[in-house]
Amino acid sequence: MIELDTNARSNIRFADNNTITAEGIGKVLITKKDGRTAFMSDVLYVPTMKNNLLSLGQLLEKGYTMSMQKKCIEVCDEKKRLLFTTPLSKNRTFRINLNVIAVQCMNVVKNDKEDWLWHYRYGHLNFRSLQLLGSNQMVSGLPNIQPPKKVCERFVMGKHHRKEFKKATVHRAKQPLGVVYADLCGPFSAVFLGGNR
């Protein structure tokens, strides 16, 4: 995906009435069989889908034409140039192998400051160490990192020490079973013989 707009979210409804959320819209740059390149615009980004789908209905709306004959489909663009031809597969779908040219890494964290982005990429590495990596040219592409004034809350929470356990108990049992220490957990997904979880 290139030029991905993550603000353009939409829902996609399938034939079985299930819906899935598209988390953005962008472009894909592909190579055609003749070696020339073409953009596929308004491509929805759906991270939960396992396969890429091409909607014939949306291609028709954008001015593309399709011709189906002899168990093959031909798709042409608005200027009647052939984009691809593909045969009908065993499950009655048309399988297309597209050669994607520009593959760009999508940032997991969108942040205006590139310093913070490098901090996240290196698993919350402190900023002095990031400066050291950059000054010694140990990482290619690392910009000049400036330590920010605000503190990374996740980093601080990860470095917190646990409170110490009290050495002497305040409450002492005066009779059997007066104080009971037990580990509690649950509910379990599996039901036990007595119906407990």
N, CA, C and O of each residue as an XYZ file, in Angstrom:
788
protein
N       0.852     -1.188      0.000
C       0.000      0.000      0.000
C       0.889      1.239      0.000
O       1.862      1.320      0.750
N       0.547      2.192     -0.841
C       1.202      3.494     -0.807
C       0.114      4.553     -0.689
O      -1.021      4.350     -1.119
N       0.480      5.681     -0.100
C      -0.458      6.768      0.170
C      -1.655      6.256      0.961
O      -2.800      6.500      0.580
N      -1.401      5.554      2.050
C      -2.470      4.972      2.859
C      -3.110      6.031      3.743
O      -2.419      6.741      4.474
N      -4.431      6.135      3.674
C      -5.204      7.042      4.517
C      -5.937      6.208      5.558
O      -6.944      5.569      5.249
N      -5.429      6.212      6.810
C      -6.033      5.387      7.863
C      -7.292      6.019      8.450
O      -7.973      5.385      9.256
N      -7.616      7.255      8.065
C      -8.844      7.890      8.557
C     -10.070      7.404      7.792
O     -11.191      7.512      8.288
N      -9.867      6.871      6.594
C     -10.996      6.400      5.777
C     -11.334      4.972      6.166
O     -10.818      4.022      5.577
N     -12.200      4.821      7.156
C     -12.615      3.495      7.624
C     -14.006      3.197      7.081
O     -14.843      4.090      6.948
N     -14.237      1.922      6.771
C     -15.544      1.524      6.258
C     -15.782      0.059      6.590
O     -14.859     -0.660      6.970
N     -17.029     -0.374      6.443
C     -17.400     -1.758      6.669
C     -17.685     -2.437      5.340
O     -18.292     -1.846      4.447
N     -17.243     -3.681      5.216
C     -17.469     -4.469      4.006
C     -18.418     -5.599      4.372
O     -18.183     -6.319      5.341
N     -19.496     -5.758      3.598
C     -20.466     -6.818      3.851
C     -20.327     -7.886      2.786
O     -20.308     -7.585      1.592
N     -20.229     -9.148      3.223
C     -20.096    -10.277      2.317
C     -21.465    -10.875      2.009
O     -22.478    -10.469      2.577
N     -21.475    -11.854      1.095
C     -22.724    -12.473      0.664
C     -23.423    -13.201      1.809
O     -24.650    -13.298      1.811
N     -22.667    -13.718      2.789
C     -23.281    -14.425      3.924
C     -23.676    -13.466      5.048
O     -23.964    -13.905      6.161
N     -23.692    -12.156      4.763
C     -24.111    -11.094      5.673
C     -23.102    -10.802      6.782
O     -23.412    -10.037      7.695
N     -21.904    -11.389      6.731
C     -20.849    -11.039      7.675
C     -20.217     -9.721      7.255
O     -20.147     -9.401      6.068
N     -19.757     -8.963      8.243
C     -19.088     -7.694      7.942
C     -17.671     -7.724      8.483
O     -17.364     -8.421      9.450
N     -16.817     -6.950      7.832
C     -15.417     -6.829      8.233
C     -15.042     -5.361      8.069
O     -15.591     -4.679      7.204
N     -14.118     -4.865      8.884
C     -13.780     -3.444      8.872
C     -12.525     -3.189      8.051
O     -11.495     -3.835      8.247
N     -12.626     -2.240      7.129
C     -11.462     -1.760      6.384
C     -10.851     -0.614      7.180
O     -11.545      0.340      7.532
N      -9.541     -0.705      7.467
C      -8.894      0.269      8.334
C      -8.114      1.326      7.568
O      -7.234      1.980      8.128
N      -8.429      1.494      6.307
C      -7.776      2.532      5.517
C      -8.016      2.316      4.042
O      -8.590      1.312      3.620
N      -7.554      3.299      3.257
C      -7.690      3.229      1.803
C      -6.421      3.807      1.193
O      -5.883      4.792      1.698
N      -5.940      3.205      0.115
C      -4.697      3.676     -0.491
C      -4.548      3.225     -1.924
O      -5.531      2.911     -2.596
N      -3.301      3.194     -2.390
C      -2.989      2.794     -3.758
C      -2.010      1.639     -3.744
O      -1.237      1.470     -2.801
N      -2.054      0.837     -4.815
C      -1.098     -0.240     -5.013
C      -0.509     -0.055     -6.400
O      -1.246      0.141     -7.367
N       0.824     -0.115     -6.509
C       1.507      0.018     -7.786
C       1.873     -1.376     -8.277
O       2.581     -2.114     -7.592
N       1.386     -1.739     -9.472
C       1.610     -3.093    -10.003
C       2.330     -3.024    -11.347
O       2.345     -1.981    -12.001
N       2.932     -4.156    -11.756
C       3.557     -4.289    -13.064
C       2.660     -5.142    -13.944
O       2.245     -6.231    -13.549
N       2.363     -4.643    -15.138
C       1.551     -5.409    -16.079
C       2.458     -6.367    -16.847
O       3.683     -6.291    -16.746
N       1.842     -7.276    -17.623
C       2.610     -8.282    -18.357
C       3.549     -7.663    -19.387
O       4.595     -8.234    -19.692
N       3.182     -6.492    -19.928
C       4.046     -5.845    -20.922
C       5.186     -5.057    -20.281
O       5.974     -4.427    -20.985
N       5.280     -5.088    -18.940
C       6.370     -4.414    -18.242
C       6.036     -3.022    -17.761
O       6.774     -2.456    -16.955
N       4.937     -2.456    -18.237
C       4.552     -1.117    -17.797
C       3.894     -1.183    -16.427
O       3.419     -2.237    -16.005
N       3.870     -0.051    -15.738
C       3.305     -0.003    -14.397
C       1.931      0.649    -14.426
O       1.603      1.411    -15.335
N       1.135      0.331    -13.409
C      -0.202      0.914    -13.280
C      -0.547      1.016    -11.805
O      -0.106      0.209    -10.987
N      -1.349      2.033    -11.484
C      -1.836      2.214    -10.129
C      -3.221      1.596     -9.992
O      -4.067      1.746    -10.874
N      -3.444      0.909     -8.892
C      -4.796      0.513     -8.503
C      -5.163      1.446     -7.361
O      -4.595      1.355     -6.273
N      -6.107      2.338     -7.602
C      -6.462      3.332     -6.583
C      -7.685      2.876     -5.802
O      -8.386      1.948     -6.205
N      -7.927      3.537     -4.691
C      -9.052      3.244     -3.794
C      -9.049      1.788     -3.345
O     -10.098      1.145     -3.312
N      -7.870      1.266     -2.996
C      -7.740     -0.102     -2.492
C      -7.950     -0.063     -0.980
O      -7.300      0.709     -0.274
N      -8.858     -0.897     -0.493
C      -9.143     -0.937      0.941
C      -8.108     -1.785      1.658
O      -7.721     -2.853      1.183
N      -7.660     -1.288      2.824
C      -6.709     -2.028      3.656
C      -7.490     -2.746      4.753
O      -8.056     -2.112      5.644
N      -7.513     -4.087      4.675
C      -8.238     -4.912      5.645
C      -7.237     -5.901      6.232
O      -7.005     -6.951      5.633
N      -6.632     -5.601      7.394
C      -5.570     -6.456      7.937
C      -6.042     -7.841      8.369
O      -5.223     -8.754      8.477
N      -7.353     -8.026      8.621
C      -7.825     -9.325      9.091
C      -8.126    -10.303      7.953
O      -8.407    -11.473      8.213
N      -8.072     -9.848      6.706
C      -8.348    -10.753      5.583
C      -7.091    -11.530      5.210
O      -5.985    -10.990      5.241
N      -7.269    -12.805      4.855
C      -6.140    -13.655      4.500
C      -5.837    -13.607      3.011
O      -4.713    -13.908      2.611
N      -6.808    -13.237      2.176
C      -6.613    -13.154      0.730
C      -7.037    -11.782      0.230
O      -7.911    -11.139      0.811
N      -6.412    -11.345     -0.846
C      -6.806    -10.096     -1.480
C      -7.954    -10.379     -2.432
O      -7.919    -11.351     -3.186
N      -8.979     -9.524     -2.394
C     -10.137     -9.689     -3.264
C     -10.248     -8.496     -4.193
O      -9.982     -7.358     -3.806
N     -10.646     -8.775     -5.428
C     -10.857     -7.733     -6.425
C     -12.333     -7.752     -6.792
O     -12.828     -8.762     -7.293
N     -13.041     -6.663     -6.553
C     -14.485     -6.594     -6.785
C     -14.763     -6.198     -8.226
O     -14.368     -5.120     -8.671
N     -15.456     -7.086     -8.962
C     -15.824     -6.769    -10.346
C     -16.812     -5.614    -10.389
O     -16.776     -4.795    -11.307
N     -17.702     -5.546     -9.390
C     -18.667     -4.447     -9.342
C     -17.992     -3.094     -9.205
O     -18.401     -2.128     -9.849
N     -16.965     -3.013     -8.375
C     -16.262     -1.739     -8.221
C     -15.451     -1.405     -9.466
O     -15.312     -0.233     -9.817
N     -14.915     -2.420    -10.138
C     -14.204     -2.160    -11.390
C     -15.156     -1.579    -12.436
O     -14.790     -0.668    -13.179
N     -16.388     -2.115    -12.488
C     -17.391     -1.585    -13.421
C     -17.715     -0.126    -13.105
O     -17.827      0.698    -14.012
N     -17.868      0.197    -11.801
C     -18.169      1.573    -11.398
C     -17.073      2.543    -11.822
O     -17.354      3.711    -12.093
N     -15.823      2.073    -11.881
C     -14.698      2.943    -12.219
C     -14.423      2.998    -13.717
O     -13.456      3.626    -14.146
N     -15.268      2.345    -14.518
C     -15.114      2.437    -15.969
C     -14.349      1.293    -16.602
O     -14.089      1.326    -17.805
N     -13.979      0.284    -15.830
C     -13.295     -0.877    -16.392
C     -14.317     -1.761    -17.097
O     -15.499     -1.750    -16.752
N     -13.859     -2.524    -18.080
C     -14.740     -3.453    -18.781
C     -14.217     -4.868    -18.622
O     -13.009     -5.103    -18.590
N     -15.154     -5.812    -18.522
C     -14.806     -7.221    -18.373
C     -15.459     -8.016    -19.484
O     -16.595     -7.750    -19.875
N     -14.723     -8.997    -19.987
C     -15.249     -9.896    -21.001
C     -14.977    -11.315    -20.532
O     -13.826    -11.696    -20.318
N     -16.053    -12.107    -20.370
C     -15.921    -13.491    -19.912
C     -16.359    -14.434    -21.022
O     -17.507    -14.408    -21.466
N     -15.421    -15.270    -21.461
C     -15.709    -16.276    -22.478
C     -14.649    -17.361    -22.442
O     -13.497    -17.115    -22.082
N     -15.059    -18.577    -22.825
C     -14.165    -19.738    -22.858
C     -13.447    -19.937    -21.525
O     -12.247    -20.208    -21.491
N     -14.191    -19.800    -20.430
C     -13.683    -19.987    -19.068
C     -12.501    -19.080    -18.728
O     -11.616    -19.466    -17.965
N     -12.490    -17.872    -19.298
C     -11.463    -16.862    -18.997
C     -12.143    -15.508    -18.817
O     -13.253    -15.287    -19.299
N     -11.464    -14.615    -18.121
C     -11.926    -13.237    -17.987
C     -10.814    -12.301    -18.441
O      -9.643    -12.486    -18.110
N     -11.214    -11.289    -19.208
C     -10.293    -10.234    -19.627
C     -10.779     -8.932    -19.017
O     -11.959     -8.599    -19.125
N      -9.881     -8.193    -18.378
C     -10.218     -6.904    -17.770
C      -9.418     -5.822    -18.471
O      -8.195     -5.905    -18.590
N     -10.140     -4.793    -18.938
C      -9.518     -3.651    -19.626
C      -9.817     -2.380    -18.847
O     -10.851     -2.278    -18.187
N      -8.908     -1.407    -18.924
C      -9.109     -0.137    -18.224
C     -10.028      0.784    -19.020
O     -10.623      0.367    -20.014
N     -10.142      2.044    -18.580
C     -11.058      2.995    -19.223
C     -10.686      3.270    -20.671
O     -11.555      3.586    -21.483
N      -9.404      3.154    -21.006
C      -8.938      3.423    -22.374
C      -8.879      2.151    -23.218
O      -8.225      2.115    -24.260
N      -9.577      1.101    -22.752
C      -9.675     -0.192    -23.456
C      -8.339     -0.909    -23.585
O      -8.157     -1.718    -24.494
N      -7.384     -0.616    -22.670
C      -6.106     -1.332    -22.653
C      -6.247     -2.558    -21.773
O      -6.786     -2.472    -20.669
N      -5.770     -3.699    -22.247
C      -5.875     -4.953    -21.520
C      -4.994     -4.901    -20.279
O      -3.793     -4.647    -20.372
N      -5.595     -5.143    -19.119
C      -4.844     -5.189    -17.870
C      -4.400     -6.609    -17.546
O      -3.225     -6.847    -17.264
N      -5.332     -7.546    -17.587
C      -4.969     -8.935    -17.324
C      -6.023     -9.879    -17.892
O      -7.180     -9.512    -18.098
N      -5.578    -11.100    -18.135
C      -6.447    -12.211    -18.528
C      -6.148    -13.361    -17.584
O      -4.985    -13.659    -17.312
N      -7.186    -14.003    -17.086
C      -6.970    -15.114    -16.162
C      -8.056    -16.173    -16.348
O      -9.208    -15.838    -16.625
N      -7.693    -17.456    -16.198
C      -8.690    -18.522    -16.376
C      -9.519    -18.742    -15.116
O      -9.145    -18.319    -14.022
N     -10.652    -19.415    -15.295
C     -11.525    -19.783    -14.192
C     -10.883    -20.931    -13.419
O     -10.451    -21.918    -14.015
N     -10.820    -20.802    -12.066
C     -10.212    -21.853    -11.250
C     -11.255    -22.898    -10.851
O     -12.430    -22.768    -11.196
N     -10.830    -23.925    -10.130
C     -11.720    -25.032     -9.767
C     -12.867    -24.590     -8.864
O     -13.963    -25.145     -8.947
N     -12.632    -23.597     -8.004
C     -13.705    -23.152     -7.108
C     -14.522    -22.006     -7.705
O     -15.180    -21.263     -6.977
N     -14.479    -21.867     -9.020
C     -15.256    -20.884     -9.790
C     -14.914    -19.439     -9.441
O     -15.784    -18.568     -9.467
N     -13.660    -19.187     -9.119
C     -13.175    -17.817     -8.945
C     -12.045    -17.592     -9.937
O     -11.489    -18.544    -10.483
N     -11.714    -16.347    -10.162
C     -10.620    -16.000    -11.067
C      -9.415    -15.600    -10.218
O      -9.470    -14.630     -9.462
N      -8.341    -16.347    -10.349
C      -7.139    -16.091     -9.551
C      -6.163    -15.256    -10.379
O      -5.864    -15.588    -11.526
N      -5.673    -14.173     -9.785
C      -4.765    -13.263    -10.481
C      -3.497    -13.123     -9.657
O      -3.560    -12.909     -8.447
N      -2.353    -13.242    -10.303
C      -1.073    -12.980     -9.642
C      -0.597    -11.603    -10.096
O      -0.193    -11.428    -11.246
N      -0.646    -10.632     -9.192
C      -0.218     -9.269     -9.498
C       1.182     -9.056     -8.949
O       1.484     -9.452     -7.822
N       2.029     -8.434     -9.744
C       3.387     -8.105     -9.312
C       3.378     -6.702     -8.711
O       3.281     -5.706     -9.426
N       3.481     -6.645     -7.390
C       3.481     -5.359     -6.695
C       4.886     -4.792     -6.731
O       5.854     -5.499     -6.451
N       5.002     -3.505     -7.077
C       6.326     -2.882     -7.201
C       6.771     -2.263     -5.892
O       7.752     -2.695     -5.288
N       6.050     -1.257     -5.465
C       6.494     -0.502     -4.290
C       5.823     -1.055     -3.052
O       4.625     -0.860     -2.848
N       6.585     -1.742     -2.230
C       6.078     -2.234     -0.960
C       6.677     -1.356      0.125
O       7.897     -1.297      0.281
N       5.837     -0.687      0.858
C       6.309      0.204      1.910
C       5.899     -0.352      3.255
O       4.778     -0.832      3.426
N       6.805     -0.285      4.203
C       6.511     -0.747      5.558
C       5.516      0.210      6.190
O       5.722      1.423      6.199
N       4.446     -0.344      6.712
C       3.455      0.494      7.385
C       3.856      0.664      8.832
O       4.192     -0.310      9.504
N       3.825      1.883      9.313
C       4.216      2.161     10.693
C       3.143      1.669     11.644
O       1.961      1.951     11.450
N       3.546      0.938     12.666
C       2.604      0.478     13.672
C       2.139      1.656     14.513
O       0.971      1.729     14.895
N       3.034      2.562     14.798
C       2.700      3.727     15.609
C       2.851      4.963     14.744
O       3.911      5.203     14.167
N       1.781      5.750     14.656
C       1.846      6.981     13.885
C       2.156      8.113     14.839
O       1.342      8.450     15.698
N       3.331      8.700     14.692
C       3.764      9.745     15.614
C       4.454     10.822     14.794
O       5.206     10.523     13.866
N       4.194     12.084     15.143
C       4.788     13.187     14.387
C       6.296     13.251     14.596
O       7.028     13.611     13.674
N       6.765     12.915     15.769
C       8.194     12.986     16.051
C       8.868     11.687     15.655
O       8.503     10.616     16.139
N       9.848     11.784     14.780
C      10.560     10.586     14.335
C      11.402      9.998     15.464
O      11.692      8.802     15.455
N      11.801     10.827     16.443
C      12.563     10.322     17.585
C      11.765      9.265     18.350
O      12.298      8.223     18.733
N      10.473      9.553     18.565
C       9.622      8.609     19.286
C       9.414      7.330     18.481
O       9.336      6.238     19.043
N       9.324      7.476     17.166
C       9.143      6.300     16.321
C      10.337      5.361     16.447
O      10.152      4.146     16.521
N      11.552      5.892     16.473
C      12.741      5.049     16.655
C      12.783      4.463     18.067
O      13.241      3.338     18.263
N      12.312      5.219     19.032
C      12.227      4.719     20.411
C      11.306      3.492     20.465
O      11.633      2.503     21.122
N      10.158      3.551     19.778
C       9.223      2.420     19.745
C       9.800      1.251     18.943
O       9.645      0.095     19.336
N      10.458      1.542     17.833
C      11.017      0.484     16.981
C      12.058     -0.348     17.723
O      12.175     -1.553     17.502
N      12.801      0.294     18.589
C      13.843     -0.414     19.336
C      13.350     -0.887     20.700
O      14.146     -1.051     21.625
N      12.043     -1.105     20.829
C      11.499     -1.669     22.063
C      11.678     -0.775     23.261
O      12.046     -1.243     24.339
N      11.417      0.544     23.085
C      11.503      1.534     24.156
C      12.939      1.707     24.666
O      13.164      1.895     25.862
N      13.901      1.641     23.746
C      15.304      1.900     24.097
C      15.443      3.356     24.512
O      14.813      4.233     23.920
N      16.271      3.625     25.537
C      16.383      5.002     26.021
C      17.039      5.888     24.953
O      17.763      5.405     24.082
N      16.769      7.184     25.045
C      17.166      8.118     23.994
C      18.670      8.350     23.948
O      19.207      8.649     22.881
N      19.366      8.222     25.076
C      20.833      8.364     25.053
C      21.459      7.241     24.236
O      22.410      7.460     23.485
N      20.912      6.027     24.392
C      21.433      4.900     23.606
C      21.117      5.075     22.126
O      21.917      4.696     21.271
N      19.951      5.649     21.819
C      19.629      5.933     20.417
C      20.579      6.975     19.842
O      21.001      6.868     18.690
N      20.916      7.986     20.645
C      21.899      8.985     20.210
C      23.247      8.325     19.941
O      23.913      8.655     18.959
N      23.655      7.397     20.802
C      24.927      6.685     20.637
C      24.929      5.864     19.344
O      25.928      5.836     18.625
N      23.816      5.200     19.055
C      23.705      4.433     17.800
C      23.858      5.340     16.583
O      24.500      4.977     15.598
N      23.254      6.536     16.670
C      23.331      7.470     15.543
C      24.699      8.112     15.402
O      25.199      8.248     14.285
N      25.323      8.515     16.520
C      26.617      9.198     16.453
C      27.732      8.259     15.995
O      28.680      8.692     15.341
N      27.619      6.980     16.338
C      28.624      5.997     15.899
C      28.276      5.364     14.555
O      28.972      4.465     14.082
N      27.186      5.845     13.942
C      26.719      5.359     12.639
C      26.574      3.834     12.630
O      27.003      3.153     11.698
N      25.956      3.324     13.699
C      25.740      1.885     13.814
C      24.444      1.443     13.138
O      24.251      0.255     12.878
N      23.551      2.404     12.851
C      22.274      2.108     12.192
C      22.130      3.043     11.009
O      22.221      4.260     11.170
N      21.906      2.497      9.818
C      21.726      3.345      8.641
C      20.317      3.910      8.645
O      19.353      3.199      8.928
N      20.204      5.188      8.329
C      18.903      5.839      8.276
C      18.430      6.435      9.585
O      17.382      7.078      9.624
N      19.177      6.236     10.656
C      18.780      6.773     11.962
C      19.060      8.277     11.981
O      20.202      8.687     11.773
N      18.042      9.105     12.226
C      18.264     10.553     12.241
C      18.955     10.985     13.531
O      19.215     10.170     14.417
N      19.245     12.268     13.620
C      19.837     12.828     14.828
C      18.762     12.872     15.908
O      17.824     13.664     15.820
N      18.894     12.026     16.924
C      17.881     11.874     17.977
C      18.108     12.893     19.077
O      19.222     13.043     19.580
N      17.045     13.590     19.445
C      17.089     14.539     20.553
C      16.188     14.010     21.668
O      15.010     13.748     21.427
N      16.721     13.845     22.896
C      15.876     13.349     23.992
C      14.719     14.301     24.264
O      14.936     15.500     24.435
N      13.491     13.786     24.308
C      12.338     14.670     24.552
C      12.203     15.018     26.027
O      12.848     14.419     26.887
N      11.349     16.001     26.299
C      11.143     16.422     27.679
C      10.124     15.537     28.385
O      10.188     15.365     29.603
N       9.177     14.972     27.624
C       8.189     14.110     28.274
C       8.718     12.687     28.401
O       9.650     12.296     27.700
N       8.120     11.928     29.291
C       8.582     10.584     29.619
C       7.656      9.567     28.955
O       6.444      9.768     28.875
N       8.249      8.473     28.481
C       7.469      7.384     27.893
C       6.819      6.590     29.032
O       7.510      5.928     29.807
N       5.491      6.660     29.127
C       4.785      6.030     30.250
C       4.946      4.513     30.238
O       5.112      3.907     31.297
N       4.901      3.888     29.059
C       5.033      2.434     28.974
C       6.409      1.977     29.455
O       6.542      0.949     30.120
N       7.421      2.759     29.107
C       8.780      2.426     29.530
C       8.897      2.505     31.049
O       9.491      1.627     31.676
N       8.330      3.562     31.642
C       8.405      3.747     33.091
C       7.654      2.631     33.809
O       8.133      2.114     34.818
N       6.481      2.256     33.297
C       5.704      1.172     33.920
C       6.463     -0.148     33.860
O       6.385     -0.948     34.792
N       7.192     -0.383     32.781
C       7.962     -1.610     32.655
C       9.145     -1.665     33.601
O       9.603     -2.751     33.957
N       9.648     -0.501     34.017
C      10.801     -0.450     34.912
C      10.418     -0.373     36.391
O      11.294     -0.405     37.256
N       9.127     -0.274     36.688
C       8.695     -0.181     38.085
C       9.066     -1.438     38.846
O       8.973     -2.548     38.322
N       9.490     -1.249     40.099
C       9.776     -2.386     40.970
C       8.510     -2.754     41.734
O       7.679     -1.901     42.047
N       8.389     -4.023     42.020
C       7.242     -4.480     42.778
C       7.405     -4.076     44.236
O       8.521     -4.034     44.754
N       6.300     -3.782     44.889
C       6.377     -3.452     46.324
C       6.826     -4.680     47.092
O       6.488     -5.808     46.733
N       7.585     -4.457     48.145
C       8.087     -5.594     48.914
C       6.971     -6.220     49.740
O       6.017     -5.546     50.131
N       7.102     -7.499     49.996
C       6.144     -8.219     50.813
C       6.420     -7.905     52.288
O       7.571     -7.771     52.704
N       5.365     -7.794     53.049
C       5.537     -7.525     54.481
C       6.112     -8.763     55.155
O       5.678     -9.885     54.894
N       7.099     -8.543     56.029
C       7.764     -9.666     56.689
C       6.958    -10.200     57.861
O       7.051    -11.380     58.197
N       6.176     -9.345     58.476
C       5.360     -9.788     59.609
C       3.893     -9.579     59.263
O       3.515     -8.530     58.741
N       3.080    -10.566     59.551
C       1.653    -10.441     59.267
C       0.979     -9.673     60.380
O       1.323     -9.827     61.552
N       0.032     -8.858     60.019
C      -0.685     -8.044     60.997
C      -1.735     -8.899     61.705
O      -1.876     -8.822     62.925
N      -2.462     -9.700     60.958
C      -3.524    -10.520     61.530
C      -2.999    -11.933     61.769
O      -2.473    -12.577     60.861
N      -3.150    -12.395     62.988
C      -2.774    -13.772     63.340
C      -4.041    -14.565     63.620
O      -5.001    -14.048     64.192
N      -4.030    -15.809     63.216
C      -5.194    -16.654     63.469
C      -5.228    -17.072     64.934
O      -4.206    -17.450     65.505
N      -6.399    -17.002     65.529
C      -6.565    -17.411     66.910
C      -7.205    -18.785     67.010
O      -7.240    -19.372     68.092
N      -7.709    -19.305     65.909
C      -8.335    -20.624     65.875
C      -8.039    -21.260     64.522
O      -7.661    -20.549     63.591
N      -8.197    -22.564     64.383
C      -7.957    -23.212     63.088
C      -8.868    -22.626     62.010
O     -10.051    -22.383     62.251
N      -8.318    -22.405     60.841
C      -8.999    -21.812     59.683
C      -9.453    -20.377     59.923
O     -10.357    -19.890     59.244
N      -8.837    -19.702     60.878
C      -9.162    -18.298     61.131
C      -8.660    -17.403     60.016
O      -9.319    -16.428     59.657
N      -7.502    -17.722     59.467
C      -6.945    -17.012     58.301
C      -6.580    -18.066     57.275
O      -5.840    -19.001     57.580
N      -7.092    -17.924     56.066
C      -6.828    -18.891     55.000
C      -6.165    -18.148     53.845
O      -6.676    -17.130     53.378
N      -5.021    -18.665     53.389
C      -4.333    -18.112     52.223
C      -4.605    -19.038     51.041
O      -4.381    -20.245     51.132
N      -5.081    -18.482     49.945
C      -5.402    -19.320     48.783
C      -5.126    -18.537     47.505
O      -5.246    -17.312     47.468
N      -4.755    -19.272     46.460
C      -4.625    -18.680     45.131
C      -5.969    -18.809     44.429
O      -6.512    -19.910     44.335
N      -6.506    -17.715     43.942
C      -7.798    -17.730     43.262
C      -7.591    -17.419     41.790
O      -6.810    -16.540     41.425
N      -8.299    -18.150     40.964
C      -8.257    -17.860     39.525
C      -9.550    -18.346     38.905
O     -10.342    -19.035     39.548
N      -9.757    -17.983     37.657
C     -10.958    -18.398     36.954
C     -11.764    -17.180     36.547
O     -11.338    -16.055     36.809
N     -12.913    -17.366     35.915
C     -13.527    -18.643     35.561
C     -12.787    -19.326     34.414
O     -12.256    -18.663     33.523
N     -12.759    -20.670     34.447
C     -12.119    -21.453     33.404
C     -13.088    -21.678     32.256
O     -14.302    -21.718     32.457
N     -12.548    -21.825     31.051
C     -13.414    -22.079     29.902
C     -13.988    -23.486     29.943
O     -15.098    -23.714     29.462
N     -13.233    -24.452     30.521
C     -13.726    -25.830     30.616
C     -14.539    -25.985     31.900
O     -14.152    -25.491     32.958
N     -15.667    -26.677     31.788
C     -16.533    -26.918     32.954
C     -16.090    -28.231     33.602
O     -15.898    -29.234     32.916
N     -15.925    -28.217     34.955
C     -15.524    -29.413     35.683
C     -16.731    -30.332     35.884
O     -17.859    -29.987     35.532
N     -16.466    -31.515     36.459
C     -17.520    -32.525     36.607
C     -18.691    -32.006     37.426
O     -19.841    -32.327     37.126
N     -18.425    -31.221     38.439
C     -19.506    -30.696     39.264
C     -20.210    -29.493     38.664
O     -21.132    -28.953     39.274
N     -19.792    -29.062     37.475
C     -20.383    -27.890     36.828
C     -19.697    -26.590     37.178
O     -20.121    -25.521     36.740
N     -18.615    -26.678     37.983
C     -17.894    -25.469     38.383
C     -16.939    -25.038     37.267
O     -16.536    -25.830     36.416
N     -16.595    -23.738     37.311
C     -15.659    -23.218     36.325
C     -14.487    -22.575     37.034
O     -13.573    -22.069     36.382
